[in-house]
Amino acid sequence: MTHSAFDLNDPHYNLEAKITLSFGQIALALRTMLWQQCFSINLSPIQGQILIFCLNQPPQRCRIGYLAKEFSLTKPTISDAVKTLERKQLLRKKNDPDDQRSFDLILTEKGVETAQKVLGFANPLHDLVMQLPEGKKNQLNLILSQLTIHLKETGILSSQRSCVSCQHHRKKNSQKIYYCKFHEMKMAATEIRMNCADYLALPNQE
């Protein structure tokens, strides 16, 4: 019989299970906060996520296929959400001059304003993290970075725009020093970026 972090009657319930269960609770809290924020301005959660993504990412990533991979959803599901956002005049399509079958999703002025309203949905959690001592925040950042990298490597997490899987990344001799070729800057392990707009995936990370 396999063990589960969500089986509270499992005699092998341990610290690892408690930590895993806590991740589930945090994920639930984030989903709830996103839903509440989107509902207040007449959006679905996926519509809100698309607006935030298009606000923060370069145009070449704001496409149906990329969004489907980003949010682990089907292209038809993303297409339906995009059509609704178009009807609400929150975004528009811009054809790719090199490929008439492709198009970028561009936020309208109203779309930018709406995206900025959704953007703060996770502020309650962010404020709690801000209250942690600096040392604990650094430790937590390193641990979460390691976990998300592993989830990406094992195929569970489809998108993880971190320095360590980026073509711009160079590891220095010291195990604690990283170098970004794009920004021409050294970074400590605690400065490794997540969800970077300048991310360029390695060939085996696409």
PyMOL commands that set and color helices and strands:
alter all, ss='L'
color gray80, all
select helices_A, chain A and resi 15-39+45-56+59-61+64-70+75-87+109-130+134-153+163-165+189-191+203-205
alter helices_A, ss='H'
color red, helices_A
select strands_A, chain A and resi 91-96+99-107+169-171+177-180+185-188
alter strands_A, ss='S'
color yellow, strands_A
deselect
rebuild
show_as cartoon
